[in-house]
Amino acid sequence: MSAEFGDRTGKQGRISQWLRGRRPKEAAGDDGREALLLAAAEAGLPLAPAAHPVSGYRCSCDRVGCPTPGRHPLSFAWHTQSTTDRAQIERWARHQPQANFITATGTTHDVLDVPLEAGREALERLLAAGVQVGPVAESDDGRMLFFTLTRGTPEVEDEWWPCELDCHPETMDEHPGLRWHCRGSYVLVPPARLPGDDGQAMHWFRGLEHPLPDPLTLLESLTDACAKYAGEDQATETWPTRH
């Protein structure tokens, strides 16, 4: 595992230099979208096109009552379709200029997904302690995503730990507000537009030049911060007055 991702250190440096060298106008416009997607692929994040929001809260998939407007892959075969191939991503980005993109987790990377305020507190604590923190994305709807190495890609199929094992309701007391995206899951990758009437989006808070860390080095701080904010929410909850 470490050897596989150790070879990527030099690649991360090239990504950083490449992004810094692009003109500000490109970074802010449509060309900036393609550059950031290609940088994500260069960092090892497999991508696939996703739906995008339409007229506020509607989804481009046209499904009536779509439960995740603008947040789901376009194809049911997203897991096998996801790729880091530059030419394919360029074709998708240019032929589908409004599409969001997802990255499939659990093969090269995982994502620790937490409430925004908890994530900000944990990030400050981790950086102050000198812990290596990788790329971090922030969404305007209140989530922070920490991109990490994957927990593993064992050769034996029965040894896989699918993402759904992290997501059952009975695990929420242990990791309140935290979801660990690994095999069988995906997340939106910046830049992405979110549903709503006020131009909500997802963007990089820490860039792709930062190497992916071991998820276990972040987990305790993220869990503690989530538990703290979950406790504060319960403490401030108000109950109706009985008459």
Secondary structure, DSSP 4 states (H G I P E B T S, - for coil): -HHHHHTTHHHHHHHHHHHHHS-HHHHHSHHHHHHHHHHHHHTT--EEEE--EETTTEETT--TT-SSTT-SBSSTTHHHH-B--HHHHHHHHHHSTT-EEEEE-SSSEEEEEEEHHHHHHHHHHHHHTT-----EEEETTTEEEEEEE-S---SSGGG--BGGGG-SGGGTTTSTT-EEE-BT-EEEESSEE-SSSS--EEEEEE-TTSPPPPTHHHHHHHHHHHHHHHHHHHHT---PPP-
